[in-house]
Amino acid sequence: MENLDGETEKVEYLSLFNEAGADMQVEVKLKGFDGNVDSSQMNAEAITRLIDPKTGHFLCQMRFDDWPFDIVSYHINPKAKKLTITAKPLQA
């Protein structure tokens, strides 16, 4: 997703998930950052929100409370019904 300057716009995590009554937990682990992100919930089909519709690739960057981060990994545990997103601060 691009902004008006043609730069890639980072999706805000809080806008992706938080579905009441959903059965999967979403957890965020931040590396090298002194902060945390509240867990949220999603339905399994919401995993497609992690894919950039323009490129068809998984999001590699995301904002957490407007702080820009690189995504290190996504881990899906279907038995535990949990998605874990690991991210580190974006290097300028």
N, C-alpha and C positions, 0 to 999 in steps of 0.2 A: 504494500500500500504506500502510495507516494503522497507527499504534501504539495503545496503550491510551488515550492522551490525545487521540486523534482527529487527531493531526498526521500528515502524510505521512512515512513512514519511507523513508529513503534506502537504496537497494540498495548493498551492498558489491561493488565491482568484482571483487575476488578470488573472490567466490562465483559469478560469472557464467561465466567462461571459464577453461580450463586443461585442455584435452582432449588427452591424449597421442595422438600419431598424427594429429591433425587437420591439415587442409591449408591453413587460413587463419591468417595472423598478425594479432594484435590489438596495436596500439600506442597508447599514451596520451601526449598532449602536454598539459602543464600550463602555463597562462599565469599569470604573476604569482605564481608559487609556487616557492620554492627547493627543489625536490625532484624525484624522478622515480619512475616506476612501471615495473616490469619488464614486458616484452612477454609475451603469452601466446598460446595457440592456440585455435582454435574450428573447428567444422564450419559450413558455410554456413547450415544450418537453425537454428543457435543464435542467429541474428540476432533471432529472436522474443523472446529473453530481454531485449532492450532495450525491449520494449513492456510497459507496465503492464497487467496483465490486467483490472484494474478499470475503467480509462478507455479502453483501446485506443490510447493515445497513446504516443509514444516517451518514455522516461525523460528528464526535464529536470534531474534532480539525481542525484548518485551519491556514495558515499563511497569514498575511496581510502585504505586503511590507517586507517580511521575518521575521516579528515578530510573534511568536507562540501564538495562542489563543485557548481557549476552546469555543466551540459553546454552548451558553445558550439556544437559540431557533431559529426556523425558523417559520416565520409567512407568510402565503400566503393569499392575499386578491384578489380573482379572479375578483370581480367587479371593483376594482381600478387598476387591472392588476399590482400588486406589490408584490414582495418578500422582506421581511425584515429579515436580519440575525442579531441576537444579539450575541455578543461575549465578553469574558473577558480575560485578559492576563493569559496565562498558568502559573500555579504555579510550580516552580521547585521542 
